[in-house]
Amino acid sequence: MLTTSALLPVYAQFPIRPVRGRGSWLIDDEGAEWLDAYGGHAVASTGHSHPDVVRVIAEQAEQLLFYSTVVPHPNRERLAERLAALAPDPLDRVFFANSGAEANENALHLARKRTGRQTIVSVAGGWHGRTVATLAVTDGARYEAGAVRAGMPLSRKVPFDDVDALAVAVDDTVAGVIVEPVQGMTGARDCAPAFLRAAREICTERGAALLFDEVQCGVGRTGAFTAAELYGVAPDALTLAKGLGSGLPISATIVGPFLSEGLASGDLGSTFGGGPVPCAAALATLDVIERDGLMANAARVGEHLARGARALGVRQVQGRGLLLGLRFDRPAAEVQRALFARRILTGTSSDPAVLRLLPPLSFSLPEADLLLAGLKEVLA
Ligand SMILES: Cc1ncc(COP(=O)(O)O)c(C=O)c1O
């Protein structure tokens, strides 16, 4: 048995030791198959070890494993062009890093730099990462405490979907408003379109930057490439990570002219960000998502899951596409454990009653039916 005693004990562990993965399935160390409706925390966008993604990674690794951003590389340039084309106008410039927190950290940094202001407004239930600046805008006492200990001023939090509170909070000291169009941690809570539209208007009017954290909900998960597109609201910066590289660490901060203006060499940086191999993985991921119609699949299968869950008596289904939250009359952790016993992986959330589904975007209708059948047994 593998020992984890040298690791810091910071992660709760699922009861599985996966050794292989294919599509929506994991094979454990005893050869048993598990249906993965958690997707390695929304990372396995194209499914586990998609052969086309793996091949492209191997080819690039063989060609040139790494060189830093001190030299240009066609993968980095092509990926930036693809993302700029996929992001809503006027987002047209991209900075690459390695994690969601870094992408958000850079978006916050750019908002403060551009406006010369310090305060950030964020939304109750929002979750943005574990660096000091992202902890300061994340909701929850234990996260905020980490920022306070480091001397970082906390964001002003407004209640979820509360336009009036937002209008009051965004004054002329505010550099930016950071929001997840579909919140991940709270269990796939999707913002009202009117809230995001109002956020756009308020930010423009007060000279603040609107920052969309699409680290979890982006890269096709809602059924559109970005939730910004789905909602028809263009932020000043949009961050992507998790599903972007199908499992290799890569994140992107995509900005429009408001935040790119005046930037010069050395204003941002990352040794590993935009390396040839993660960029190759992201290019292959985009190819598979487009070629296999995975965004339409996420919308279709998400609808099917939502309908099926409601038919089983699930009290409320929230979220978009394949980022769904199922609200039960019993603790979600109990439902998750019962599904584990049936070799089905799902996620919980910060809301004890909400179970989170974030399967690969390639999750099929028969796989959705297997998940619903498992749920039916658990809820019986
Ligand atoms: C919405 C959102 N933002 C930021 C992050 C942080 O990403 P990372 O863990 O890659 O730093 C996460 C991670 O769960 C997330 O869900």
The ligand as a Tripos MOL2 file, in Angstrom:
@<TRIPOS>MOLECULE
LIG
   16    16     1     0     0
SMALL
NO_CHARGES

@<TRIPOS>ATOM
      1 C1        -13.2630   29.3910   -9.6940 C.3       1 LIG1
      2 C2        -11.8790   29.0310   -9.2870 C.ar      1 LIG1
      3 N1        -10.9260   29.9830   -9.3010 N.ar      1 LIG1
      4 C3         -9.6510   29.7120   -8.9640 C.ar      1 LIG1
      5 C4         -9.2780   28.4530   -8.5780 C.ar      1 LIG1
      6 C5         -7.8460   28.1770   -8.2030 C.3       1 LIG1
      7 O1         -7.2530   27.3850   -9.1780 O.3       1 LIG1
      8 P1         -5.8640   26.6190   -8.8700 P.3       1 LIG1
      9 O2         -6.1570   25.5830   -7.8500 O.co2     1 LIG1
     10 O3         -5.4680   26.0670  -10.2070 O.co2     1 LIG1
     11 O4         -4.9190   27.6580   -8.3840 O.co2     1 LIG1
     12 C6        -10.2300   27.4310   -8.5280 C.ar      1 LIG1
     13 C7         -9.8530   26.0720   -8.0750 C.2       1 LIG1
     14 O5        -10.6640   25.2810   -7.6830 O.2       1 LIG1
     15 C8        -11.5570   27.7270   -8.8930 C.ar      1 LIG1
     16 O6        -12.5080   26.7960   -8.8750 O.3       1 LIG1
@<TRIPOS>BOND
     1     1     2 1
     2     2     3 ar
     3     2    15 ar
     4     3     4 ar
     5     4     5 ar
     6     5     6 1
     7     5    12 ar
     8     6     7 1
     9     7     8 1
    10     8     9 2
    11     8    10 1
    12     8    11 1
    13    12    13 1
    14    12    15 ar
    15    13    14 2
    16    15    16 1
@<TRIPOS>SUBSTRUCTURE
     1 LIG1         1 GROUP 0 **** ****
